[in-house]
């Protein structure tokens, strides 16, 4: 029995195609690929493609190649290659021995171009880039033939060889396919195959000064690798006839392309070009800024790889473009973290509490459950003493009717601790509350009253003598509107950036166990949200936590009511 035999009902149209190809014997081993261009960092949209390509290969017992389409030396760097390798592994996938680069095929691609020239299907053109655009025509008007279009095979071979030898400068000449300048598909109007770029390539150095265009290298690379299902996003649908034309005229292995809808998420940008602009113009702190939609940024923010995979699975694979509500993504993060994250206590806006009837110098260790959703997570000891910190938002001097937290004369439950009652609010000269004088009930250890009295409010706390100081960064959505690119005529999409996307709280306190939390381990601050030690700035002696997501889950409420 093969892996495909286990699939009874394919979950989407791409998997249906693959299942039929396997069942009919059109393909033997399923071979997919993920082919990023190494000119930036991977983002959430790439994750959908990664999960789809690697997922299909895994489900059908095949293999998925990781290939870098590195055909533009001006924008590509080893930094981007290294980051993509790490991000794909972090997301949970492995290409094994099947790591490739389009630059591995430069000589073979050059040979394909020469073959097209020999067949009278390609020519060297002297038109500039702007002139080529003008000659190409429009969607309603056919293009015009270049004056260079009818050069002889011999002249084209000579000029193309001289292009490779470096005789001409950037932009002086290009190699174009000879197809149909009147085609209704603009991509078929004599597309450029090679251009001159005298730039050092990150892998081949200065061995080449001509480089294949993406449309020429991409499909042929799929063919060279024997890709059975070349899965692309919908913007490449109009390019498929061109890829098929190359395959037909060159007589090479017929890789087949299938298109699916790309990922669009509200309040996010998933355009590498726009993300690069945010980085280069200093609107964010880098590609790994926790507000970015890059995998590196999401990882630094504490989003688990499992949550990204779950989100991609929930979104599914469709044939038409749509926009996904960001709340679904946030719900997937909470769903995973609620099950996996250890609970701790942290106080973001500390207000001192003195328990006047608690013995001075006494310290207790209280038992705290690590994760109520996972009994196997066990428990930990939390120090308790006379002086505590609670969150200032958990006290009101004159509370409204439905405020069930601490107030003068009111009793609340300290999480895992005791019931306490506020006796007095101490103020400074400016009238600000700086300390609460309270008493505790020693018979209520663990938070339960033996006489059965009910207390509605439960709040988090830390022992003032044992708590660790921490900086907490409250990250919010980078954009303040659902569609960041939706701007009036003459407007600038950068005006949609959220000025409150980051709030830094420099003076917070967390329980001492958080000083030993491993890097990239997302935890829950009880009643507050999910947080992760910042991978760049947090270190022994300086704790910095990034908020991953809050506890409120609107999507779950919406789903439950629908």
N, C-alpha and C positions, 0 to 999 in steps of 0.2 A: 504493500500500500504506500502511495506517495503522499507528500504533504497536501497535495491538491485534493486527494480523495476525502480528506477530512472536512473540506469546505462544502457545506450543503447549500447554503444560500449566501452568495457573495454580497458584501455589504454596500457596494457601490458599482457604478457602471464600469469603472476601470477594472476592478476585480472580476466582474462578469466577463469582460473581454479576455482577460488573462485565463480565467477558468475554461472558457470555450476554446481558446488556442491550445491549451494543454490537453483538453478532452479530445479534440479533433486531431491531435498530433501535429498541428502546424508548427509548434515549437516543442523542443525536448526540455532542456533546462531553461528556466526563466531567468533572464539576465536584465536587470534594470541598472540605472545609474543616477547619481546625484552629481550634477556638473556645475558647481559655482565658479564664478569669475573671482579671482583673488584680488579684488580692488576695494575691499571693505570688510566689515564684520557681518557674520550671519545674524539674521533677525527672525522674528516669530513667523513671518511668512515662509522663510526657508525651512523652518521646523516642520511645517505642514508637508512640504515636498520631501524632506528627509524621512519623516515617518511613513509617508506613502511609498516611496521607492524602496527603502530598506524593509518596510513592513511587508510589502508584496513579495519581495524576494524571500523573506523568512517564511511567510505563510505557504508559499508554493515550493519550498525546498530548493530555491535557486540561489543566486548571488547578486549582490548590488555593488557596483563599482563606485568609487569616489574618484572623480576626474576633475581636475582644475582646468577650466577653459582659459588658459593664460595666453591670449593672443594680442594683448595690448600692453607693451612694456612701460608705457608712460604712466599707467595707473596702478600697476600690480607690484606687490612687495611680498617678501618672505614673511613679514609680520602677519599679513592677512592669511597666508597659507597656514602658518603655524596655529593661528587662532582658530581657523576653521577645522583643522584636524582635531584640536582639543575640544571644540564645541560639539562636533559630531559624536565623539566618544562620550562626552559628558551627557549628551542626550540619550545615550544608551545603545549606540549602534557601532558596528565594527565592519570594516571593509576587508579585513584579512590581508591577503597579499595583493588585492586588486586596487592599488593606488596608482593613478595615472595622471598624466599632464598632456594637454593638447600639444605643448611644445615638444613632447616625445615624438610627435608625428610630423614635425615641420618638414622634414625631407620628403616624407611620403606625400604630404599635402602639396608640396611644390611639384612633385611628380604628377599628381592629379591635374594640377593647373597646366602643366606642359602638355599632358594628354589632351585636355580640352582645346588647347591652341592647335595641336596637330589635327584635331577633328574639325577645325574651323568654328569652334564653339566658344572661343574666348579671344580677346584682342586687347592690346595695350592702347590706352586712351590718354590723350594730352589735355583733355578738359580739366579745369580746376574743379574743386569740390562744389563751389557755388554754381559753376556752369553745368555740372552734372545734375544738380537739383533743378535748374531752370529747364534743361532738356527733358527731364523725366516726365513733365506734364503734371496733371492733377487727377483727382478721382473722376472727373467728368471729361477731361481732355486727354488724348493720347500723347505720348512723348515723341520726341524727335530724335532721329539717329545722329550719333556723333560723327563728325567728319573723319574720325579715325576708325570707324566701324568696319570699313572694307579693306583694311590693310591686309597684305598677304600673310600667309602662314609663316613664311620665312622671316619676314620683317618683324612679326610679332614675337617669334622665338628669339630673335636677336635682341630686340628691345627688352624682353622679359629677363633674359640672361644678364643684360647690362644693368637692369634694375637691381638684380640680386648682387651684382658686382659692386654696386655703390656709385655708379657713374652719375646718377641723377639726385637732385635734392628732394627734401620732403615736399610732397604735393605736386611735383612736376609731372608724374605719370602714375597711372593706376592700371591694374589688370581688371577687365570687366568680362562677364559672361555675355555671349551673343544669344539672346533669347527672343524677346518680342517687345518692342517699344510701344506697341499698341495694346498690350495685355491689360484687361480690366484690373488685374492684380498688380499693383505698383511694384511689389517685390520682384516681379518677373521682368521688369523693364531694364534689362542689361545691368544687373547688380554688380557692384564692385567686389572683386574677389581678393585682391591684394593691394596694399598701399605701402608707400615708402615711409618708414619711421626709423630715423637714425637715432636710436635710443638703446641703452643697455637693458637687456632682458634679465629678469631675476634668476633665470636658470641657464639660459644659453649665452649669456654675456653679450659680446659683440659679434657673434657668429653670423647673425642675420641683420639685414637692414630693411628687409621687406617682411611684412607680416600678414597672414591671412585674416580676412574679416571673420567676425563671429559666425555669420551665416554660412560661410564656406567651410570653416573648420568644424563647426558643431555637428552637423549631420554626418560628415565623413568620419569624424572621430567615433561616433556611435557605430558606424558600419565597421570600422577597423576593429572595434572591441567586441563585435557580435552582439550588440544590445538588441534584445528581442522586443522590448517595450520601452520606447523612448517617451517618457511621460513629461509633458511641459504644461505651462500655464496658458490660458486662452489667448494671450497676446501673440503667441507663436502660431496660432491657427493659420493665419494668412501666409506664414513662412513655409508651411508644410509642402505646398506645391513646388517650391524652390528646392527643398531638400530632396523631394522625390525626383525632380529633374536631374539633379546631380547624380543620384544613385542610378537612374536609368542611363544617362549618357556615359557614365564611367563604367557601368556594368559591374558594380561592386555589391557587396552583401546588403540585402534590402532591409535595413532596420526600419521599423514602422513607428510613427509618432502618434501619440494620443494626447489630447489637451483636456485640462480640468480648470475649474475656476480658482483663481488665486485667492489668498486670504486677505480680507479687509476687516479691520476691527475699529469700532468707534473709539475716539479720543487717542488714536495711535497713528503713527506714520510708519509704513512698511516699505518705504522707498529708500534704497541704498544711497541714491543721489541726495535726497533731502536729509537723510541722517548724517551723511558726510558734511553737508553744509552746517548743520547744527554743531558738529564737532569743530570744524575748521574755523567757524566764526565765533566760537566761544560761548554759545548759548547753553551748552552742557559741559560737564567736566571731562568728557572723553567718550570713546565708544563703549566703555563699561559703566558709564553713569547709570545709576539705578533707575533713572526715569526713562531711559532709552528702551526701545523695543528690541534691541539686540539681545542675542542669547547671553552674551557676556554681561550686559546690564541687568537682565532678568536674574541671572545667576547671582550677581553681587547683591541684588535686592532680596535674595533668599527664596526665589521661586524654585521649587523642586523640578527636576527634569521629568519626574513622573507626572506632575501636574500639566506640563506642556504636552506630553504625549496624550494624556487624558483629554485635554482640550482639543487637540487635533482630531482625536477619535470622535469626540462629540460633534464637532463641526461637520465632519464627514467630507465626502468628495462629490462635487456637483458639476454640472455642465454650464451653469449660468452664474454670473457674478452676483454676489450679494454682500451685505455688510453685517458682521457679527457684533452683537452687543458686548462691550467689554465686561459687563457683569457676568457673562457666562465664563469668561476667562478667570475672573476673580473668584467665582464660585468653585471652579475646578481646583484652584489653588487652596481654597479653604477646605474643600472636601478631602484633599490629600493630607494637608497639615493637621486637620482635626483628628485624623486617624494616627498620624505619625509623630507629631510635635510634642516634646516634653513641656509640661506646664511649669512656669516659674512665676515669681512675683516681682514686679517692677513698679516703681512710683515715678511718674514723669514730672509731676508738679508737687514737690515734697512739702508737706506741712507737718511740723513736729507735734507729736502726741506724747504727753507724760502721764503714765498710769500712777496716780498718787498713792494708791494702796498696794502697789507691787513692790516687793522688797528690793531695796537698792543693792546693786552688785550681783543680783541673782540672774542666771541665764538658764533657760530651758531649751531643750531640743524637741520641737514638735514634729509629728509625722505628717508628711504631705504626699499625696498621691501624684505620681508623675504624669499619668494620662488616664483619665477615667474611661476613655474609649478603648484602652489596651491594658488589661490587667497584668500582662506579662512585663509591662514597663516598670513595675515595682513602685517604690517610694523613696523619699529622701528625707533628711533631717533639716529643719529650718530653725535657726536660733531665734529665741524670743526673749525680750528684756523689758526693762521699765520704760525706756524711751524708744519710740517708734517713729517711722514716717508713714503717713498715709497720703493719698492724692488730694490736693486742695479742692478738686472738683467733687470730692465725696463728703464735703461739709458745707452746710449753709446755715447762716445765723438765723435767717427768717425763711424757712423752707415753704414751698407751695404744698398743697394737699397731697400730691402723689409722689413727693420726694421721700424715699424710704431709707436714705443713708443717714449719716451722722448730723445731728443738730443739738443745740443745748437741751439737756434733759432727755435726750433720745438714746435708745440702746441699739447697737448694731453688732453683727457678728464679724469678727476678724477671720478671714479665710484660714482654715486649719488651726485656728487659735481659740480665743475666748470671746465672750460677750463683753462689750465695754459700753459705758455710758458717759456722755459728755457732761461735765459739770461747769466748765468755764472756757470762754474763748479769750485768750490774751492778745492784746493789740499793741502795736508800737505807737510812737508819737504821731505818725501820719494816719492812724486809725486803721491800719491794715492788720489783719489777723495773722499772727506769727506763731502761735502755739495753742494747743488745746490741752486743757487739764481734764483728765478722765479718770474713771475707776474701772476695775475689771472684776468680774465674778469668778473667783478661783474654782467654783464648782462646775464651770462650763468648758473645761478643757476639751478641745476638739470641736467646739462651736455649738454644742447641744446643751440645753438647759434641763437639768434633772426634774424640775417641777413642771416641765411640759409647756412653758410659755413660748409663744411664737414670736420670732423676730424676722421681719421681712428683709431687712437690708444685710448684705454681705459685701465687705470691701477687702481689697488687698492691702498689704502693709509690708514693711521691712524693719528689721531691728536697726536702730540708728547706730549702735556701736559696731555692728557687723556688716552693714550694707556697703556695697562697693559703688563709688561714684561712676557715672557713665554719661556719655553724650548720646543723645538719641536724635536720629534724623527722621522726621516724619515726611516721607515721600508721598506725593499725590500724583494724579495724572498730569502728564507734561503739557497737555493741551486742555483748554477750557471749553471747547465746543466739540460735538461729536465728529464732525468732518473738518479736520484742521485746514484742508485746502479749499474749503468753501468760503471764498472772500468776494466782496463786491468788486466790480470792474475797477481796476487801478489799485486794488488793495494788495496787501502783503500777507501771506499765510503766517509769517512769523509773528504777526500781531495777535494770533490766536494762542500763543504760548501762555501757559497758566502762571501768573506771577506768584501764586501760592503753592507751586509744585514742590517746594521744599521748605520746611520749617525746622530749624535746629534748636533743640532743647539742651543747653550746655550743662545743666545741673540736675541730673536725675540720679536715683539710687535703685540698685537691683540687689536681690539676695545673693549671698556670697557664692553659691554654687554656680552662678553664671560666669564667674571668673575662669572656670575650667571648661567651658563649652567649646568643642572643636570648631575650627573654621568651617564656614559654609553650612553650619547646623542651624536650621531655622527652629525657633522655639516659640511658645505662646507666653506672652505676659498676660496672666489671668485678668480677664475683664477689660483688656486693653486692645490686644491684637497680636499679630505674629511678627517676630523680629529676628534678625540674623546679625551676628557680629560682622562688621564691615571688613571685607577681605583685604582692603588696602590700608586702612587706618587703625583698625583695632589691634591691640597688642597688650601683653602683660603690663599692667600699670596704667594703661589708657584704654578703657573699654568704649567702643563706639558701636552702636546698634542702628541698623537700618530697618524701618518698618516695611514689611513685605506687603501686608494687607490688613485691614481692620477686621473685626469680628462680625460686623453687620453684613448680612447676606441677602440683598434684595432679590437676587435671581432665584434663590431657593423659595422665597415667598411667592414670587411670580409663578414658578413652576408648580407649586403646590396648589395654587388657586385656579390653574388652567385646566 
